[in-house]
Amino acid sequence: MKKSGEITVFLSMCLLCISALLCVMLESARTAGSKYYFQAAAGGALDTLFSRYHRRLWERYRIFALEYDSEAGIVQDLEKYINEYLSVDNWYPMRLEAVDIIQLTQIADNKGEYLAEEALDYMKFGAVAQFFTDPDQGEQLLRDITEGTGVHSLSGAYDNQERGVRKLEQAVERLICNVQEQEQAAEEIAKALEEDNETAFFREAKNYREAAKKYPKLMRQYEAQAATLTNIQQKSREKIDQVKPDLQDGREELLKQQWNPYDDYIAQNGERRKVFADWERSVEKNLALLDETEQIVEESGDYDQEDDEPSLDAAYRFWRAEYTGSNFTAEAGYADKEKQNLLDQVKKLAEGGLLEAVMPEGTVISSRMLPSGESLPSGSFGAQSGQTGGRGMAEQVLISEYCGLFFTDALKPADNPLQYEIEYLLQGSAADRENLEKTVTELFAVREGLNLLHILSDAQKRQEAEALALVITGSTGLMPLVKIVACVIMGVWAMGESIQDLRILMAGGKVPLWKQKGDWSLDLEGILDMGRGQMPDTGTAMEGTQTERRGFTYEGYLKLLLLKENPQVKYMRMLDMMQINIGREEPGFSVLKCAYRVDIHSRACGKHVFFSLPFVENLVNGKEGYYLDAVGEKAY
């Protein structure tokens, strides 16, 4: 019987097709799994890499960052970690082809914004017991200290005007003294003529002429100083427009009132100027009169001594009849120069040697400096580009609080390369002393401005200042000058009170931002004592516990000043301090080699498993493998 194989061949072909179909389906599913596995390998490698965060940076500052030597080193580490996944014997055989870093973001990039992000994360989610400053009050506190600084700059304009007034009054005094010399010489001339003393007459005539010839020069000096004062007044008025955006409700009008006395003074000085100008014309007339009188005297001296008794009676009558007296009503202020000098001493104390004046007795000010030539993150600040994220004031308050937790200041120094670290964040100088001096000066400006606003709004203190001004000027005829000196006294009072505020702060006490009457430390007599070198005691203001006392500590004021700083400058200086301090324990450490985020692209070649049969490979055009791509990113 003849046998046929058609059925066997048919079934074999069906089985081959079914097997191929199953292999294709299984390979397709396995390929999809390979993509997920390779992506998991890339992500796991990044997680492993970022687990190697810098331990000291975390332990000391609660900042995560990955220290690295080079991008090539990061690539090698990632390849090693990925290959550990790929070396596992599983259904996903593949070979790593390449790992490329798309972007390496450092903690110092974007002008320190990534550092700020991490600091905020810690402050929001860390175990922080309390904040010295309520984040919700940040906007108002910033307006307060900005206003204080603005008013301080206006007080400088007041000082310039007062100096101009004082110079003008000195010019007036010289004019008045010169007129008095002329009047005295004129009387001596009349006396010599009356006594027929020709020798005395010519001597006094010479004195009169010398005094009278000085007057035009003194008058020019007076005119120039009056014009200078008018220009100063104009520029000072422009100053208030510059600080107007910093002033809060009602403050502008309060400050503008301080210029009214200067306007009145300049107007009243115009009347004095007319008197001086009229006298200048009288001086010319009197000099011509003196020439004629001398001629009469000379003619009287030609008489024959034997025939006629020489007499100067005609010259005397002529001089008396024609001489124009001054009837001078102009006056100059500053009668009590001792008290004026005491006020000037307080000004000098505020303008120079302020640091020594406010530091507690026996305090040794740090003289530490950063080594020259050290490469710091802030040094590359200007070269960086990119957009910086905007942060609200509440977040800026939290960053200031962070600085208070992790950086030192003058009242809590540590054995670091710089002891006054928060002061460095504010000023950026390489020397502790310079940073402290600038910070104290900045604090003084804030306190002086706020104290001056308190005085201007307190009617009793204004009256006390005017009473002392009346004593100093001794003038009732030039009341605008009294008002001007009162303005100066209020400014000096604010300076003296601010010096006392800083002394309290540097001794560890508290000072309210806005004072009430009970918070005021010095009366005007205390200001004069300060001018005598007698610094008031800080004991009364330091009574009570730290909790009971009202206001901010020195550290609290530093945090307020940090709110004013350019955020990016502040962040870069924070990185400076971190690098410097960790660098003492780890020489060569650089935050510019600390990564915050890494973006990668990796490629692998997968091997076919179910396509490895020859008849299946023919169905896929003979391809032995396929490429897999995975992208990943990791940030702290």
C-alpha positions in Angstrom: 0.0 0.0 0.0 1.4 3.3 -1.1 1.7 5.9 1.8 1.2 9.7 1.3 3.0 12.5 3.5 0.8 15.5 2.7 -0.8 15.6 6.1 2.5 15.4 7.9 4.0 18.1 5.8 0.8 20.2 6.3 0.8 19.8 10.0 4.6 20.5 10.2 4.1 23.7 8.3 1.2 24.7 10.6 3.3 23.9 13.7 6.2 26.0 12.3 3.9 29.0 11.7 2.3 28.6 15.1 5.8 28.4 16.8 7.0 31.4 14.8 3.9 33.4 15.8 4.4 32.4 19.5 8.1 33.4 19.4 7.3 36.8 17.8 4.7 37.4 20.5 6.9 36.4 23.3 9.8 38.4 21.9 7.6 41.5 21.5 6.5 41.2 25.1 10.1 40.5 26.3 11.3 43.5 24.3 8.8 45.8 26.0 9.9 44.5 29.3 13.5 45.1 28.4 12.8 48.8 27.9 11.2 49.1 31.3 14.0 47.1 32.8 16.7 49.3 31.2 14.8 52.4 32.4 14.7 51.0 35.9 18.4 50.3 35.7 19.1 53.9 34.7 16.9 55.3 37.5 18.4 52.9 40.1 21.9 53.9 39.1 21.0 57.6 39.6 19.5 56.8 43.0 22.6 54.9 44.0 24.8 57.8 42.8 22.8 60.4 44.7 22.9 58.3 47.9 26.6 59.4 48.0 25.7 62.9 49.1 28.4 64.9 50.9 28.1 63.9 54.6 29.7 67.0 56.2 27.6 69.3 54.1 24.5 67.6 55.3 25.6 67.2 59.0 26.7 70.9 59.3 24.2 72.7 57.0 21.4 70.2 56.2 22.2 70.6 52.5 22.3 67.6 50.1 24.9 67.8 47.3 26.9 65.3 45.4 30.6 66.0 45.3 32.4 64.9 42.1 35.8 65.3 40.4 34.6 65.4 36.8 31.7 64.6 34.6 33.7 61.6 33.2 33.9 60.3 36.8 30.1 60.5 37.2 29.7 58.7 33.8 32.0 55.9 35.0 30.0 55.5 38.2 26.7 55.4 36.4 28.0 52.8 33.9 29.2 50.6 36.8 25.8 50.9 38.6 23.8 50.2 35.4 26.0 47.2 34.5 25.2 45.7 37.9 21.6 45.6 36.7 22.5 44.3 33.3 24.8 41.5 34.5 21.9 39.7 36.1 21.0 36.4 34.3 17.4 37.0 33.3 15.1 37.3 30.4 16.5 40.7 29.4 20.1 40.2 28.1 21.6 43.5 26.9 24.9 45.3 26.6 25.4 48.9 27.7 26.6 51.0 24.9 27.0 54.5 26.3 25.9 56.9 29.1 25.8 60.6 28.3 25.2 63.5 30.7 22.6 65.8 29.2 22.9 68.4 32.0 24.9 68.6 35.2 23.4 71.2 37.6 25.5 72.4 40.5 24.3 73.6 43.8 25.8 77.0 43.0 24.1 77.3 39.6 21.2 79.6 38.8 22.8 82.1 41.2 22.3 80.0 44.3 18.6 79.3 43.8 19.0 75.6 44.3 20.7 76.2 47.6 17.8 78.4 48.6 15.4 75.6 47.6 17.1 73.1 49.9 17.3 75.6 52.8 13.6 76.2 52.4 12.9 72.5 52.4 14.7 72.1 55.7 13.0 75.1 57.3 9.6 73.9 56.2 9.9 70.3 57.0 12.8 70.2 59.5 12.4 70.1 63.3 12.7 73.8 63.8 11.3 74.8 67.2 10.5 78.4 66.6 11.1 81.4 64.4 12.2 84.7 65.8 10.4 86.5 62.9 6.9 85.7 61.8 7.1 84.9 58.1 3.7 86.6 57.6 5.1 89.8 58.9 8.1 89.9 56.5 6.7 92.4 54.1 5.9 94.9 56.9 9.2 94.4 58.6 11.1 95.0 55.3 9.1 98.2 54.8 10.0 99.4 58.3 13.7 98.9 58.0 13.7 100.3 54.5 11.9 103.4 55.7 14.4 103.8 58.6 17.3 103.7 56.1 15.6 106.2 53.9 14.9 108.6 56.7 18.5 108.3 57.8 19.6 109.5 54.3 17.3 112.5 54.8 18.9 113.3 58.1 22.1 113.5 56.2 20.5 116.1 54.0 19.4 118.0 57.1 23.0 118.0 58.3 24.3 119.4 55.0 21.7 122.2 55.2 22.7 123.0 58.8 26.4 123.1 57.9 25.4 125.6 55.2 23.4 127.6 57.7 26.3 127.6 60.2 28.8 128.8 57.5 26.4 131.5 56.5 26.1 132.6 60.2 29.8 132.6 60.4 29.9 134.9 57.4 27.3 137.1 59.1 29.4 137.2 62.2 32.5 138.3 60.2 30.4 141.1 58.6 29.0 142.3 61.9 32.5 142.3 63.5 33.8 144.2 60.6 31.0 146.8 60.9 31.8 147.1 64.6 35.4 147.7 63.8 34.4 150.5 61.4 32.1 152.0 63.9 34.8 151.9 66.6 37.4 153.5 64.3 34.8 156.2 63.3 34.3 157.0 66.9 38.1 157.2 67.5 38.4 159.5 64.5 35.7 161.8 66.0 37.5 161.7 69.3 40.9 162.6 67.8 39.4 165.5 65.9 37.6 166.8 68.9 40.8 166.7 70.9 42.7 168.3 68.1 45.1 165.3 68.0 46.2 165.2 64.4 48.5 162.2 65.0 45.7 160.1 66.5 43.4 161.2 63.7 45.6 159.9 60.9 46.3 156.7 62.9 42.6 156.0 63.3 41.8 157.0 59.7 44.3 154.3 58.6 42.5 151.8 60.9 39.1 152.8 59.5 40.3 152.5 55.9 41.8 149.0 56.5 38.6 147.8 58.1 36.3 149.4 55.5 38.3 147.9 52.6 37.8 144.4 54.0 34.0 144.7 53.9 33.5 144.2 50.1 35.5 140.9 50.3 33.5 139.7 53.3 30.4 140.7 51.5 31.3 138.6 48.5 32.0 135.6 50.7 28.6 136.1 52.4 26.9 136.3 49.0 28.6 133.1 47.8 27.6 131.2 51.0 24.0 132.4 50.8 23.9 131.1 47.2 25.4 127.8 48.2 22.8 127.4 50.9 20.0 128.0 48.5 21.4 125.3 46.2 21.8 122.9 49.1 18.2 123.5 50.0 17.0 122.8 46.5 19.0 119.5 46.3 17.7 118.5 49.8 14.2 118.9 48.7 14.9 116.6 45.8 16.2 114.0 48.2 12.7 113.5 49.7 11.4 112.6 46.2 14.1 109.9 46.0 13.1 108.2 49.3 9.4 108.8 48.8 8.7 105.2 47.7 10.2 104.0 51.0 8.0 106.1 53.2 4.8 104.9 54.7 1.5 106.7 55.1 1.8 110.2 56.6 5.6 110.1 56.8 6.2 112.3 53.8 4.3 115.3 55.2 6.0 114.9 58.5 9.4 115.1 56.9 8.5 117.9 54.6 7.7 120.1 57.6 11.4 119.9 58.5 12.2 122.0 55.5 9.9 124.8 56.4 12.4 126.5 58.9 15.0 126.5 56.2 12.7 128.2 53.7 11.8 130.8 56.4 15.5 131.3 57.2 16.5 131.8 53.6 13.6 134.3 53.2 14.5 136.2 56.4 18.2 136.1 55.4 17.1 138.0 52.3 16.2 140.9 54.6 19.6 140.7 56.2 21.2 140.8 52.8 19.6 144.1 52.1 21.0 145.6 55.3 24.5 144.4 54.4 24.2 145.7 50.8 23.0 149.1 52.1 25.9 149.3 54.4 28.3 148.5 51.6 27.1 151.6 49.8 27.5 153.5 53.1 31.1 152.2 53.4 31.9 153.7 49.9 30.4 157.0 51.0 32.2 157.1 54.3 35.6 156.3 52.6 35.0 159.3 50.3 34.1 161.4 53.4 37.3 160.3 55.1 39.3 161.5 52.2 37.7 164.9 52.4 38.2 165.0 56.2 41.9 164.2 55.8 42.2 167.1 53.3 40.5 169.5 55.8 42.9 168.3 58.5 45.9 168.8 56.3 44.8 172.3 55.4 44.3 173.1 59.1 47.9 172.0 59.7 49.3 174.6 57.2 48.4 177.5 59.6 51.4 179.5 60.9 52.0 178.3 64.5 52.9 181.8 65.7 49.8 183.5 64.3 47.0 181.0 64.7 46.3 178.2 67.1 45.8 175.0 65.0 42.3 173.7 65.3 40.5 170.6 63.9 37.1 171.9 64.9 36.0 172.3 61.3 37.0 168.8 60.4 35.3 167.5 63.5 32.0 169.2 62.6 32.3 168.0 59.0 32.9 164.4 60.1 30.1 164.4 62.5 27.6 165.9 60.1 28.4 163.8 57.1 29.4 160.4 58.5 26.8 157.7 57.9 26.4 155.4 61.0 25.2 151.8 60.7 22.2 151.6 62.9 22.8 147.9 62.4 20.0 145.6 63.4 21.3 142.3 61.9 22.4 139.6 64.3 23.9 136.2 64.2 23.0 133.1 66.1 24.9 130.4 68.1 25.3 132.2 71.4 26.0 129.1 73.5 28.8 127.5 71.5 29.6 125.1 74.3 26.4 123.2 74.0 26.7 123.4 70.2 30.2 121.8 70.5 28.8 119.0 72.6 26.2 118.2 70.0 29.0 118.2 67.4 30.9 115.7 69.5 27.9 113.3 69.4 27.9 113.7 65.6 31.6 112.9 65.4 31.0 109.8 67.6 28.4 108.6 65.2 30.5 109.4 62.1 33.8 107.9 63.3 34.8 105.3 65.9 31.2 104.0 66.1 32.2 100.4 66.5 34.4 101.0 69.6 31.6 103.2 71.1 29.0 100.5 71.0 30.9 97.3 71.8 30.9 96.3 75.5 34.1 97.2 77.4 36.8 94.7 77.1 35.4 93.1 73.9 38.2 91.9 71.6 37.1 92.4 67.9 38.1 89.6 65.6 40.9 90.4 63.2 40.5 87.3 61.1 40.6 87.5 57.3 40.1 85.1 54.5 43.3 84.1 52.7 43.9 86.2 49.6 43.4 84.5 46.2 40.9 81.9 47.4 38.4 80.9 44.8 34.9 81.4 46.2 31.5 80.8 44.6 30.6 84.4 44.9 33.6 85.3 42.7 31.9 83.6 39.8 28.5 85.2 40.5 28.8 87.9 37.8 29.7 85.4 35.1 26.6 83.3 35.6 23.5 83.6 33.5 20.0 82.3 33.5 16.7 83.3 35.1 16.4 83.3 38.8 13.2 82.2 40.5 11.2 84.8 42.3 10.5 84.1 46.0 8.0 85.7 48.2 8.9 87.6 51.4 7.7 84.7 53.6 10.3 82.4 52.0 13.0 85.1 52.4 12.1 85.3 56.1 12.6 81.5 56.3 16.0 81.8 54.6 17.0 84.5 57.1 16.0 82.2 59.9 18.1 79.4 58.3 21.1 81.8 58.3 20.5 82.4 62.0 20.5 78.7 62.7 23.7 77.7 60.8 25.9 80.8 60.7 27.7 82.7 63.4 27.7 86.4 64.3 29.5 88.8 66.5 27.6 87.7 69.6 27.9 84.0 69.0 31.4 83.6 67.3 32.9 80.2 66.6 36.5 79.1 65.7 35.9 79.4 62.0 38.1 81.2 59.4 35.6 84.1 59.8 33.9 84.5 63.1 31.3 86.9 62.0 29.6 84.9 59.3 26.2 86.6 59.1 27.9 89.9 58.9 29.9 88.5 55.9 26.6 87.5 54.2 25.5 91.2 54.6 28.8 92.9 53.6 31.0 90.4 51.7 34.3 91.7 53.0 37.3 89.3 53.5 37.9 90.8 57.0 35.8 90.2 60.1 36.4 93.7 61.5 35.3 95.4 58.2 32.2 93.3 58.0 31.3 94.2 61.6 32.0 97.9 61.1 29.8 98.0 58.0 27.0 96.0 59.7 27.0 98.3 62.8 26.9 101.3 60.5 23.9 99.8 58.6 22.1 99.0 61.9 22.8 102.5 63.1 21.2 104.0 60.0 18.0 101.9 60.5 17.8 102.8 64.2 18.6 106.5 63.6 15.8 106.8 61.0 13.2 105.1 63.1 14.2 107.1 66.2 14.0 110.4 64.3 10.5 109.5 63.2 9.6 108.9 66.8 10.9 112.3 67.9 9.2 114.1 65.0 5.9 112.5 66.0 6.3 113.3 69.7 5.2 116.8 70.5 6.9 116.9 73.9 10.3 115.9 72.5 10.0 118.5 69.8 9.3 121.2 72.4 12.3 120.1 74.4 14.5 120.4 71.3 13.2 123.9 70.6 13.9 125.0 74.1 17.5 123.9 73.9 17.8 125.5 70.4 16.7 128.8 71.9 19.4 128.5 74.5 22.1 127.7 71.9 21.2 130.4 69.5 20.4 133.1 72.1 18.3 134.6 69.3 14.8 135.9 69.4 15.0 138.1 66.3 15.9 135.2 64.0 13.4 132.5 65.0 13.8 130.4 61.8 17.4 129.8 63.0 16.0 128.6 66.3 13.8 126.1 64.4 16.7 125.0 62.3 18.9 124.3 65.3 15.9 122.5 66.8 15.9 120.2 63.8 19.6 119.6 64.2 19.1 118.8 67.9 16.4 116.3 67.0 18.7 114.7 64.5 21.6 114.5 67.1 19.1 113.2 69.7 18.2 110.4 67.3 21.9 109.7 66.7 22.6 109.5 70.5 19.6 107.2 71.1 20.7 105.0 68.2 24.2 104.7 69.7 22.6 103.6 73.0 20.4 101.2 71.1 23.4 99.5 69.5 25.2 99.4 72.9 22.2 97.5 74.3 22.1 95.1 71.3 25.8 94.4 71.4 25.5 93.7 75.2 22.9 91.0 74.4 19.7 93.0 75.0 16.7 93.8 72.9 15.5 97.0 71.2 12.0 97.4 69.7 11.8 98.3 66.1 9.2 101.0 66.8 9.7 102.6 70.2 7.1 103.8 72.6 7.8 106.5 75.2 8.7 104.0 77.8 11.3 102.4 75.5 13.2 105.7 75.1 16.7 105.7 76.8 18.2 109.2 76.7 16.9 112.7 77.4 18.6 115.8 76.0 20.9 116.1 79.1 22.0 112.5 78.5 22.8 113.5 74.9 25.0 116.4 76.2 26.7 114.1 78.6 27.4 111.8 75.7 29.1 114.7 74.0 31.2 115.1 77.1 32.3 111.5 76.8 30.1 110.2 79.5 28.4 107.1 78.0 25.1 106.2 79.7 24.7 102.9 81.5 22.9 100.0 79.6 21.8 98.3 82.8 18.3 99.7 83.0 17.5 98.6 79.5 18.9 95.1 80.2 16.7 94.5 83.3 14.3 91.6 83.1 14.6 88.2 81.4 15.2 87.9 77.7 11.6 86.8 77.2 10.2 89.8 79.2 12.2 92.4 77.3 10.4 93.7 74.1 12.0 93.9 70.7 14.6 92.3 68.6 18.0 91.0 69.6 21.2 91.7 67.6 20.7 88.5 65.7 17.1 89.5 65.0 18.2 92.8 63.5 20.8 90.9 61.3 17.9 88.8 60.0 15.9 91.9 59.2 18.9 93.3 57.3 19.2 90.1 55.3 15.7 90.8 54.0 17.1 93.9 52.2 20.0 92.1 50.5 19.9 90.9 46.9 18.8 87.3 47.4 21.2 85.8 44.8 24.2 87.7 46.4 23.2 86.3 49.7 22.9 82.8 48.5 26.4 82.9 46.9 27.9 84.2 50.1 26.2 81.4 52.0 28.0 79.0 49.7 31.2 80.8 50.4 30.9 80.2 54.1 30.0 76.5 53.5 33.0 76.0 51.3 35.4 77.8 53.6 34.3 76.0 56.8 34.2 72.5 55.3 37.4 73.2 53.4 39.2 73.4 56.8 38.5 69.7 57.4 38.6 68.7 53.7 41.2 70.7 51.9 40.3 71.2 48.3 36.5 71.0 48.8 34.6 73.2 46.4 30.9 73.7 46.2 31.4 74.4 42.5 32.1 70.7 42.3 28.9 69.7 44.1 26.0 68.5 41.9 22.4 69.3 42.7 20.8 67.5 39.7 22.0 65.2 36.9 20.1 64.5 33.7 21.4 61.5 31.6 20.7 59.6 28.4 21.8 56.0 28.2 21.8 53.5 25.4 22.0 49.7 25.4 22.0 46.9 22.8 19.4 44.2 23.6 19.8 40.6 22.5 17.0 38.6 20.9 16.0 35.6 22.8 13.1 34.1 20.8 14.5 35.5 17.5 17.7 33.5 17.9 16.2 30.5 15.9 17.4 30.7 12.3 14.0 30.4 10.8 12.7 33.2 13.1 15.7 35.5 12.3 14.8 35.2 8.7 11.4 36.6 9.5 13.0 39.7 11.0 15.5 40.3 8.2 18.3 38.7 10.1 18.7 41.3 12.9 20.7 40.0 15.8 19.9 42.8 18.4 18.1 46.1 19.0 18.8 49.4 20.7 17.2 50.6 23.9 17.2 54.2 25.1 16.6 55.5 28.6 16.6 59.0 30.0 16.7 59.8 33.7 17.0 62.8 36.0 17.6 63.1 39.7 17.7 66.1 42.0 17.9 66.5 45.7 
